[in-house]
Amino acid sequence: MSKVAVVTGSNKGLGFAIVKGLCQRFDGVVFLTSRDDSRGQKAVTELNKIGLHPEYHQLDVADKESVIRFRDFIKQKYGGIDILINNAAVIDNFTSPCTYEEGKEIININFKSVLITQEFIYPLVKNNGRILNLSSSCGHLSNLRNKYWIDRLSKRDLKIEDINDFIEWFLESKKDGTYSSEDFVDNGVIAAYRVAKIALSAMTMIQQRELEARNISVNSMHPGLVRTDLTKGLGFYSIDQAAETPLYLVLDAPQTLKGAYVWFDKRVLDWYDYKEDYYFTFKSLMV
């Protein structure tokens, strides 16, 4: 049976470039997925024009029913997945703090959707498979300034309850007006996105523990400041340049690389080192 690679949210931007690279290098079936059918089909047509032929399936990672439909399709036709890249993402407005509802939506798509995927799609990932969570420099622990949460998220026996409590703390602060920008670097710019990506990076290590017995590698990474719609076209790397390290991690990196937080240049960083300056600043987009 054919090997299968799946990239979520891949009708444009970095996800699209990763699908392109997989079509060129991966010996198997590559799935381009998107929430919107027409946009997904258009992306497939663009790749067809350059001789690449991914498969397409609708997938809204924040919609449990959509995820279940995709799971059933893959299970019936292919039996399993060899490579899964969780790429779908949205970001806060750079110029004004998010509301409670906006923050909830950002966290649902960037983090809670991965929990849905974990529940329904991860069981299809084959032994010795690879999972990559696309995080961000916003996902490094150094983005936090709240010492209580730094200490709690740094626990080596971290549990999903800790991460969920962290998210609820942030959302409740937005709801009841107790939110303080001093709990984050850079005056709390894009705080909801930081919370979601910190949660995703932390969750990666929990997922690795849970999947270790099947020798599945689970890593998270910061792809660099990429010129996409997500960054309003600002950044230092094209999508094809930024796809190089994700492709390395799912195709070339040693299987022993597990539970790591990887920088765009392939360096494995200490995610727990909150005193380092790996965090994102708005000014870095302006350089």
C-alpha positions as CSV (number, residue, x, y, z in Angstrom):
1,M,0.0,0.0,0.0
2,S,1.2,3.5,-0.8
3,K,2.9,5.7,1.7
4,V,0.9,8.8,2.6
5,A,1.8,12.3,3.7
6,V,-0.7,14.9,4.8
7,V,-0.3,18.6,5.2
8,T,-3.1,20.6,6.9
9,G,-4.0,24.1,5.8
10,S,-1.9,23.7,2.7
11,N,-3.8,25.6,-0.1
12,K,-1.4,28.6,0.3
13,G,1.7,29.9,2.0
14,L,4.1,27.6,3.8
15,G,1.8,24.6,3.7
16,F,1.5,24.9,-0.1
17,A,5.3,25.0,-0.4
18,I,5.7,21.9,1.8
19,V,3.2,20.0,-0.4
20,K,5.2,21.1,-3.4
21,G,8.4,19.8,-1.9
22,L,6.9,16.6,-0.8
23,C,5.5,16.0,-4.3
24,Q,9.0,16.4,-5.6
25,R,10.8,14.2,-3.0
26,F,8.4,11.9,-1.2
27,D,7.8,8.4,-2.6
28,G,4.1,8.2,-2.0
29,V,0.8,10.0,-2.0
30,V,0.8,13.6,-0.8
31,F,-2.5,15.2,0.4
32,L,-3.1,18.9,0.0
33,T,-5.9,19.8,2.3
34,S,-7.9,23.0,3.0
35,R,-11.0,24.2,4.7
36,D,-12.4,25.7,1.5
37,D,-12.9,23.3,-1.4
38,S,-12.5,25.8,-4.2
39,R,-9.3,27.3,-2.8
40,G,-7.9,23.8,-2.3
41,Q,-8.7,22.7,-5.8
42,K,-7.2,25.9,-7.2
43,A,-4.0,25.1,-5.3
44,V,-3.9,21.6,-6.8
45,T,-4.4,23.1,-10.3
46,E,-1.4,25.4,-9.7
47,L,0.8,22.4,-8.8
48,N,-0.5,20.4,-11.8
49,K,0.8,23.2,-14.1
50,I,4.3,22.4,-13.0
51,G,3.9,18.7,-13.3
52,L,3.1,17.9,-9.6
53,H,0.0,15.9,-8.7
54,P,-1.0,15.9,-5.0
55,E,-4.3,14.4,-4.0
56,Y,-6.9,16.7,-2.5
57,H,-9.4,16.4,0.4
58,Q,-11.4,18.9,2.2
59,L,-10.2,19.2,5.9
60,D,-11.2,21.8,8.4
61,V,-9.1,20.9,11.4
62,A,-11.2,22.9,13.8
63,D,-14.4,21.0,12.8
64,K,-14.6,17.5,14.4
65,E,-17.0,16.2,11.7
66,S,-14.7,17.3,8.9
67,V,-11.7,15.6,10.6
68,I,-13.7,12.4,11.1
69,R,-14.7,12.4,7.4
70,F,-11.0,12.8,6.4
71,R,-10.0,10.0,8.9
72,D,-12.5,7.6,7.5
73,F,-11.5,8.3,3.9
74,I,-7.8,7.8,4.6
75,K,-8.4,4.7,6.7
76,Q,-10.5,3.1,4.0
77,K,-8.4,3.9,1.0
78,Y,-4.8,3.9,2.4
79,G,-5.0,2.3,5.8
80,G,-2.7,4.9,7.5
81,I,-0.4,7.9,7.3
82,D,3.4,8.0,7.3
83,I,3.9,11.8,7.6
84,L,1.5,14.3,9.2
85,I,2.3,18.1,9.2
86,N,0.0,20.2,11.3
87,N,0.3,23.6,9.6
88,A,-3.1,25.3,9.8
89,A,-2.8,28.7,11.5
90,V,-4.2,32.2,12.0
91,I,-2.8,35.2,13.9
92,D,-4.0,38.2,15.9
93,N,-4.1,41.7,14.6
94,F,-0.7,43.3,15.0
95,T,-2.0,46.7,15.8
96,S,-4.6,46.1,18.5
97,P,-5.2,43.7,21.4
98,C,-7.5,40.8,20.6
99,T,-11.0,40.5,22.2
100,Y,-12.0,37.4,24.2
101,E,-13.8,36.0,21.1
102,E,-10.9,36.7,18.8
103,G,-8.5,35.1,21.2
104,K,-10.7,32.0,21.5
105,E,-10.8,31.6,17.7
106,I,-7.1,32.0,17.3
107,I,-6.4,29.4,20.0
108,N,-9.0,27.0,18.6
109,I,-7.3,27.0,15.2
110,N,-3.7,27.1,16.2
111,F,-3.9,24.7,19.2
112,K,-7.2,23.1,19.9
113,S,-7.5,21.9,16.4
114,V,-4.3,19.8,16.9
115,L,-6.1,18.1,19.9
116,I,-8.9,17.1,17.5
117,T,-6.4,15.9,15.0
118,Q,-4.6,14.0,17.8
119,E,-7.8,12.2,18.8
120,F,-8.9,11.1,15.3
121,I,-5.9,11.2,13.0
122,Y,-2.9,10.3,15.1
123,P,-4.1,6.7,15.5
124,L,-3.7,6.4,11.7
125,V,0.0,7.4,11.9
126,K,2.0,4.2,11.3
127,N,4.7,2.9,13.6
128,N,8.0,4.8,12.8
129,G,6.0,7.7,11.3
130,R,6.7,11.4,11.7
131,I,4.5,14.2,13.0
132,L,5.6,17.9,12.7
133,N,3.8,20.7,14.5
134,L,4.4,24.0,12.8
135,S,5.0,26.4,15.7
136,S,6.7,29.8,15.7
137,S,9.3,31.9,17.5
138,C,6.1,32.9,19.4
139,G,6.0,29.3,20.6
140,H,9.2,29.4,22.6
141,L,8.9,29.7,26.4
142,S,10.9,32.9,26.4
143,N,7.8,34.7,25.1
144,L,6.3,34.4,28.6
145,R,7.1,36.8,31.5
146,N,4.7,35.4,34.0
147,K,6.9,33.4,36.4
148,Y,4.1,31.1,37.6
149,W,3.3,29.9,34.1
150,I,7.0,29.7,33.1
151,D,7.5,27.3,36.1
152,R,4.4,25.3,35.6
153,L,5.0,24.8,31.8
154,S,8.6,23.9,32.5
155,K,7.7,20.8,34.5
156,R,9.2,17.7,33.0
157,D,6.1,15.7,33.8
158,L,3.9,18.3,32.1
159,K,0.3,17.2,31.5
160,I,-2.4,18.4,29.1
161,E,-4.3,19.8,32.1
162,D,-1.4,22.2,32.7
163,I,-1.6,23.5,29.1
164,N,-5.4,23.7,29.2
165,D,-5.2,25.7,32.5
166,F,-2.7,28.1,30.9
167,I,-5.1,28.7,28.0
168,E,-8.1,29.2,30.3
169,W,-6.0,31.6,32.4
170,F,-5.4,33.8,29.3
171,L,-8.9,33.6,27.9
172,E,-10.5,34.4,31.3
173,S,-8.2,37.4,31.6
174,K,-9.5,38.6,28.3
175,K,-13.1,38.0,29.4
176,D,-12.9,39.6,32.9
177,G,-10.5,42.5,32.1
178,T,-7.6,41.2,34.2
179,Y,-5.3,40.7,31.2
180,S,-1.8,42.3,31.6
181,S,0.5,42.8,28.7
182,E,3.4,42.5,31.2
183,D,2.8,38.7,31.3
184,F,4.3,38.6,27.8
185,V,7.3,40.0,25.9
186,D,6.9,42.9,23.4
187,N,4.0,44.5,25.4
188,G,1.8,41.6,24.6
189,V,1.6,42.0,20.9
190,I,-0.2,39.1,19.3
191,A,-0.7,37.5,22.8
192,A,-3.3,35.0,21.7
193,Y,-1.0,33.6,19.0
194,R,1.8,33.4,21.5
195,V,-0.4,31.5,23.9
196,A,-1.5,29.1,21.2
197,K,2.0,28.4,19.9
198,I,3.5,28.1,23.4
199,A,0.8,25.5,24.1
200,L,1.5,23.7,20.8
201,S,5.2,23.5,21.5
202,A,4.6,22.2,25.0
203,M,2.0,19.7,23.7
204,T,4.6,18.4,21.3
205,M,6.6,17.0,24.1
206,I,3.5,15.3,25.7
207,Q,2.6,13.8,22.3
208,Q,6.1,12.5,22.0
209,R,5.9,10.7,25.3
210,E,2.6,9.2,24.4
211,L,3.8,7.9,21.0
212,E,7.3,6.8,22.0
213,A,6.3,3.2,22.2
214,R,5.5,3.2,18.5
215,N,8.7,5.0,17.6
216,I,6.8,7.9,16.1
217,S,8.8,11.1,16.1
218,V,6.9,14.3,17.0
219,N,8.7,17.6,16.7
220,S,7.8,21.3,16.6
221,M,9.6,24.0,14.7
222,H,9.8,27.8,14.0
223,P,10.0,28.1,10.2
224,G,11.4,31.7,10.3
225,L,9.8,34.9,9.3
226,V,8.1,33.9,6.1
227,R,6.5,36.2,3.6
228,T,2.9,35.0,3.7
229,D,-0.6,36.3,4.2
230,L,-0.1,35.4,7.9
231,T,2.7,37.9,8.3
232,K,1.0,40.5,6.0
233,G,3.7,39.8,3.4
234,L,6.5,40.8,5.8
235,G,9.4,38.5,6.4
236,F,12.9,37.4,5.3
237,Y,12.1,34.1,3.5
238,S,10.1,32.9,0.6
239,I,7.8,30.0,1.2
240,D,10.1,27.7,-0.8
241,Q,13.1,28.7,1.4
242,A,11.0,28.3,4.6
243,A,9.8,24.8,3.5
244,E,13.4,23.4,3.5
245,T,13.6,22.7,7.3
246,P,10.1,21.2,7.6
247,L,11.0,18.9,4.7
248,Y,14.3,18.0,6.3
249,L,12.5,17.1,9.6
250,V,10.0,14.7,7.9
251,L,12.2,13.2,5.2
252,D,15.9,13.4,6.3
253,A,16.3,14.0,10.0
254,P,17.3,10.9,12.1
255,Q,14.3,9.1,13.6
256,T,15.9,9.6,17.0
257,L,15.1,13.4,16.8
258,K,12.1,13.4,19.0
259,G,10.1,15.9,21.1
260,A,12.4,18.7,19.9
261,Y,11.8,22.4,19.3
262,V,13.7,23.2,16.1
263,W,14.7,26.6,14.7
264,F,14.4,27.5,11.0
265,D,18.1,26.7,10.4
266,K,17.8,23.1,11.7
267,R,19.2,23.9,15.2
268,V,17.6,22.2,18.1
269,L,16.9,24.8,20.8
270,D,16.3,24.4,24.5
271,W,12.6,25.2,24.6
272,Y,12.8,25.6,28.4
273,D,15.4,28.4,28.4
274,Y,13.1,31.3,29.1
275,K,15.9,33.7,29.7
276,E,17.1,33.5,26.1
277,D,15.9,36.0,23.4
278,Y,14.3,33.5,21.0
279,Y,10.9,35.2,21.3
280,F,9.2,37.2,18.6
281,T,9.1,41.0,18.5
282,F,7.1,43.1,16.2
283,K,10.2,45.2,15.5
284,S,11.9,42.1,14.0
285,L,9.4,42.3,11.1
286,M,10.6,45.9,10.4
287,V,14.3,45.2,10.1
